[in-house]
Amino acid sequence: MKPFSAIANPRSIRQKLGLNQQDFWSQIGVTQSGGSRYESGRAMPKPVRELLRIVHVEGVELAKVSGIDLKVAGHLKKSDSGLYTRLKDAARKAR
């Protein structure tokens, strides 16, 4: 996970991704005007920071994730942590 300081500058993240405010913020359910306020320094609530991290830093497409996906990953992590780690490493390399 990226440290909080990386999330503290959403404008920088948005610009690195080459997105306008509408496209960037709408992916996490925030209006363009709300996103503009966060980019101008207004404090982001923790849920918004986490969604920003998950979608724009980690690259997770929320529309493609289901609850069962998370349960399977959690089960694999508990039952075969070695395999989970290898798969996670392989997925990072494939990015």
The 8 nearest C-alpha neighbors of each residue, nearest first, counted from 0:
[[1, 2, 57, 52, 56, 3, 53, 5],
 [2, 0, 5, 3, 6, 56, 52, 4],
 [1, 3, 4, 5, 0, 6, 7, 52],
 [2, 4, 6, 5, 7, 1, 48, 0],
 [5, 3, 7, 6, 2, 8, 1, 9],
 [6, 4, 3, 7, 2, 8, 1, 9],
 [5, 7, 3, 4, 8, 9, 52, 48],
 [6, 8, 4, 5, 9, 3, 48, 43],
 [9, 7, 6, 10, 11, 5, 12, 38],
 [8, 10, 12, 11, 38, 6, 13, 7],
 [11, 9, 13, 38, 12, 8, 14, 39],
 [10, 12, 14, 9, 13, 8, 15, 16],
 [11, 13, 9, 15, 10, 14, 16, 8],
 [14, 12, 10, 16, 11, 15, 18, 9],
 [13, 15, 17, 11, 16, 12, 10, 18],
 [16, 14, 12, 17, 13, 11, 18, 10],
 [15, 17, 13, 14, 18, 12, 55, 23],
 [18, 16, 14, 15, 13, 19, 12, 23],
 [19, 17, 16, 13, 23, 22, 14, 20],
 [18, 20, 22, 21, 23, 17, 13, 14],
 [19, 21, 23, 22, 31, 24, 18, 34],
 [22, 20, 31, 19, 23, 24, 25, 30],
 [21, 23, 25, 19, 20, 24, 18, 26],
 [24, 22, 20, 21, 18, 25, 26, 19],
 [23, 25, 29, 26, 21, 27, 22, 34],
 [24, 26, 28, 29, 27, 22, 23, 21],
 [27, 25, 24, 28, 23, 22, 29, 54],
 [28, 26, 25, 24, 29, 50, 51, 54],
 [27, 29, 25, 26, 24, 30, 47, 50],
 [30, 28, 24, 25, 27, 33, 34, 31],
 [31, 29, 33, 32, 25, 34, 24, 28],
 [30, 32, 21, 34, 33, 20, 24, 35],
 [31, 33, 35, 34, 30, 36, 29, 20],
 [34, 32, 30, 36, 35, 31, 29, 37],
 [35, 33, 31, 37, 36, 32, 24, 30],
 [34, 36, 32, 38, 33, 37, 31, 39],
 [35, 37, 39, 33, 34, 38, 41, 32],
 [38, 36, 41, 34, 40, 39, 35, 43],
 [37, 39, 35, 36, 10, 40, 9, 34],
 [40, 38, 36, 37, 41, 35, 10, 34],
 [39, 41, 37, 38, 42, 36, 8, 43],
 [40, 42, 37, 36, 39, 43, 38, 35],
 [43, 41, 40, 37, 44, 36, 7, 45],
 [42, 44, 37, 47, 48, 45, 41, 46],
 [43, 45, 47, 46, 48, 42, 49, 41],
 [44, 46, 48, 47, 49, 43, 50, 42],
 [47, 45, 49, 48, 44, 50, 43, 51],
 [46, 48, 50, 49, 45, 44, 51, 43],
 [49, 47, 45, 51, 46, 50, 52, 43],
 [48, 50, 52, 46, 51, 47, 53, 45],
 [51, 49, 53, 47, 52, 48, 54, 27],
 [50, 52, 48, 49, 54, 55, 53, 47],
 [53, 51, 56, 49, 50, 55, 54, 57],
 [54, 52, 57, 50, 51, 59, 56, 55],
 [55, 53, 59, 58, 51, 52, 57, 50],
 [54, 56, 58, 51, 52, 57, 53, 59],
 [55, 57, 52, 58, 53, 54, 51, 1],
 [56, 58, 53, 59, 54, 55, 52, 0],
 [59, 57, 54, 55, 56, 53, 60, 52],
 [60, 58, 54, 57, 53, 61, 55, 64],
 [61, 59, 62, 63, 54, 58, 64, 53],
 [62, 60, 64, 63, 59, 54, 65, 26],
 [61, 63, 60, 64, 65, 59, 26, 54],
 [62, 64, 61, 60, 65, 59, 68, 66],
 [65, 63, 61, 62, 68, 60, 66, 69],
 [66, 64, 68, 67, 63, 69, 62, 61],
 [65, 67, 69, 68, 70, 64, 71, 72],
 [66, 68, 70, 69, 65, 71, 64, 72],
 [69, 67, 71, 65, 66, 70, 72, 64],
 [68, 70, 72, 66, 67, 71, 73, 65],
 [69, 71, 67, 73, 72, 68, 74, 66],
 [72, 70, 74, 68, 73, 69, 67, 75],
 [73, 71, 75, 69, 70, 74, 76, 68],
 [74, 72, 70, 76, 71, 75, 69, 77],
 [73, 75, 71, 77, 76, 72, 78, 70],
 [76, 74, 72, 78, 77, 73, 79, 71],
 [75, 77, 80, 73, 83, 74, 79, 78],
 [78, 76, 74, 75, 79, 80, 73, 83],
 [77, 79, 75, 76, 74, 80, 73, 83],
 [80, 78, 81, 75, 82, 76, 77, 83],
 [79, 81, 76, 83, 82, 77, 84, 78],
 [82, 80, 84, 83, 79, 85, 76, 86],
 [81, 83, 85, 84, 80, 79, 86, 75],
 [82, 84, 80, 86, 76, 81, 85, 87],
 [85, 83, 87, 81, 82, 86, 80, 88],
 [86, 84, 82, 88, 87, 83, 89, 81],
 [87, 85, 89, 83, 88, 84, 90, 82],
 [86, 88, 84, 90, 85, 89, 83, 91],
 [87, 89, 85, 91, 90, 86, 84, 92],
 [90, 88, 86, 92, 91, 87, 85, 93],
 [91, 89, 93, 87, 92, 88, 86, 94],
 [92, 90, 88, 93, 89, 94, 87, 86],
 [91, 93, 89, 90, 94, 88, 87, 86],
 [92, 94, 90, 91, 89, 88, 87, 86],
 [93, 91, 92, 90, 89, 58, 57, 88]]
